[in-house]
Amino acid sequence: MIKVAKFGGSSVANAEQFRKVKSIVKADDERRFVVVSASGKRFDGDNKLTDLLLLVNAHLEYHVDCTTLLKDIEQRFVDIRDELGLKYPIEEKFEEFSSVIKSLSPEYIVSRGEWFTGRLMAEYLGIPFLDAADVIVFHHDGTVDMERTATYVRDAVARLGTFVLPGFYGSTVDGTVKLFERGGGDITGAILARCLDAGLYENWTDVSGFMAADPRIVDEPRSIHRITFDEMRELSYMGASVLQEEAIFPVREVGIPIQIKNTNDPEARGTVIRETAAEREREHLITGIAGKKDFMSVHIQKAHMSNSVGFLKRALAIFERYGVSVEHVPTGVDSFGVVVNGADVKDSIYSITSDLQHELKPDSISVIDKLALISVVGRNMSRRAGTSGRIFGVLGEAGINIRMITQSSKEISIILGVNNDDFKRAIGVIYENFVANEMVTAENADR
Ligand code: ASP
């Protein structure tokens, strides 16, 4: 089986992390294709190289001298090289780069973070370096040209057999370096896995996969060992981010699973993400809980609305007019709410409500702000009746007012709106009752 092993910024932050990567790669012959991010934070308060390179661009834009900044960046690479006893001529290559820096594009400059990290990693692992600009190709519209990329990747495999590929960038048809979004090294790994028809895409980071709740809210939450792509999307969208969201698409379409692993604890099982999870006899009811604060719900009421065709469409068109993306639309017979991200309507909420008033002439409009949304996610909920009732029950007993409820169409999540102030407590109560208490009975569920 072919495995693509992608290592994030914290996994390649310094020489010590490089050593961990080497022992991971060497422990498994199937790990022949390695993708790296730019060296990340070495300690709390440190800077990622990508952020420093973005800062270089800002200096250049405003004609501020950045010699010291460039020296600091160079030193990070020199330190790794010297500590590992490598030979790569960083000083010389960095001089070549910085002497012409004013003529380089901002994206090219930022891409050097992964480029130099990749160079060092390739020498350290004793395998060839493959420049992402030579294989990852973008269309003019900014999407990846999968066909061409796959051809170039396969050629490279035939030529080199194994390689280190820097993540986060590729090139356009005319050879100009182009970046993915932030965190895009995960996307490179997924594209490579797809082009190689890999059996597994390993994503090595600094946490042991997804947790059933945010560890800042719940003490030592349970790790999620198996999760579906849909469940992961729900949790990530609501703030549980471990993987760049776009990274799942290239592998998902062709059925390659992703495994999240911890470079600092390689024995930990991590999380495997697949299209479907085979049913087991004993399964957790709830896979995970995630949430975000500061939503706003615009509630519209009008008698006989249910008989008036197009009413909802007209209301949503007003939000569209202001470029506001709508998160949820819980509906009643003669009323509905439009839930949006508070930050998105910060400047437009008065105009939106006044347009709604004029154009729809509703009986009433009210706005609930400081609304937190909590998504309770579990593929098994659809098979067991009464879950939502039990969730409402425990929240009610805890005196937490539920301000909104919706369920995703595949019934894999229940989304609850509560006041911002009740956010943490609500997550704690749901976790206590549905995850922590279940642990004893479902102990073997993942074995
Ligand atoms: N180095 C890039 C970033 O910090 C990409 C990545 O780490 O995946 O966003």
Boltz pocket constraint, residues with backbone or C-beta under 6 A from the ligand:
constraints:
  - pocket:
      binder: B
      contacts: [[A, 8], [A, 9], [A, 37], [A, 38], [A, 48], [A, 50], [A, 51], [A, 113], [A, 167], [A, 168], [A, 181], [A, 182], [A, 183], [A, 184], [A, 185], [A, 186]]
      max_distance: 6.0
